[in-house]
Structure formats: C-alpha cells, structure tokens
C-alpha cells in the first residue's frame, strides 16, 4: 500500500484517490461545504490556506495546503521539490 504526504506529516492512501483539484471553482467550494456539513471533510491544512482538494473513492474530501501540482508529482513518484522543505531551506 502506497501513501503520499499531503502536508504536515499527514498521509493519504494513494490507491483511494480519485481526483486532485484546486479549490477555486464554485462547484468545488459547494462540495467542500457539503462535505463539512456531513462530516466527510478532513482538513489537513493545519490552519494554512487550502490550495488543493483531494477526492477519495469513499466520498471523503481531504483539504491540503500543498498545490495540486506538488501532490500530483508525489502521487506519480517524482520529486516535486517538496514545497514545505523548500520554504524552510530558503529562510
């Protein structure tokens, strides 16, 4: 079983991911609101701005502070530069 880091040491099973998208559109904002109301939303942002929405096959919505491009690269097994590590190294 393969897991990907969705930020702040939170891991998600790669096999359960159906889609990764940016949360900017109105339909995704509605989807997030409905998931929160139905207790299907998992917030992995640790208080940071939500940059991506992960939709799973169990109808759960996972919110991440990492951009979709980074998560996609991690899902494919490529090194995406780990934006968390890069921001710490720049300081």
N, C-alpha and C positions, 0 to 999 in steps of 0.2 A: 504494500500500500504506500503510495507516494503522497507526501504532504507539501504544501507550499506555505511560505511565511507571508501573511497578509499585512504584516507590520506589527511592531511592538511585541515580538515573540508569540504572536497568535498564528496558529497553524490551521489549515483547512485541507481536507482530503481532496486531492486533485481529481479523483475519479467521480466526485459528486458535483463538480462544477459544470453548469450548463452554459452560462454566459458571464462575461465581464463587460461592464459598460460604465460610461461616465454618467454622473447623476444630474446632468444639466437639463435634460428634457422634462417637459411637464408629465408625460406618462410615467417616467421613472420616479419622479417626485411623488406622484399618486401611489405608485407601487410601494415606495418606502413608507409612506404614511399609513397605508392599509396594513402593511406587514407589522408596523409598530403597534397599531391598534389590536391586531390579532396575535400579538406576542410571537411573531415569526421573524422579527428583525434581530440580528446580532451585530452590535456596534463594536467594532474593533479599532476605532479611531483614537481612543484614549484622549478624547477632548479636542483633537485636531480637526481641521476641515476635512469633510468627506470628499474624496476625489474619485472613488470608484465604488460600484455596486456589483457584488457577486451574487448571481442567482444560482441556487442549487436544485438538484432533482427532487429534493424533499420539500420544495416551495419555501425554503428559508431564504432570507435576504441578508447578506453579510456586507456591512459597510466598512470600507478601508480608507486609510489616509494616504495610501500609495496610488499613483496614477495607473490607469488600465494598462499602459504600455509596459510598466515595470512588472505588473502581475502576469501579463501575457508572456513576457520573457522568462519569468520564473517557472511558469507552467510548462513552457517548451524546453526548459532545462538550460537556457542560455544565461549568462551572467549579465544582468541588466545594470550593473554599476551600483546596485543597492542604494537607492536614494537616501535611506536613513544613514548608512555608513558614510556616504559621500558628504552629507551635510555636516556630520561630526568631524570629518577629516579636514574640511575647509576652515574650521574655526581655529 
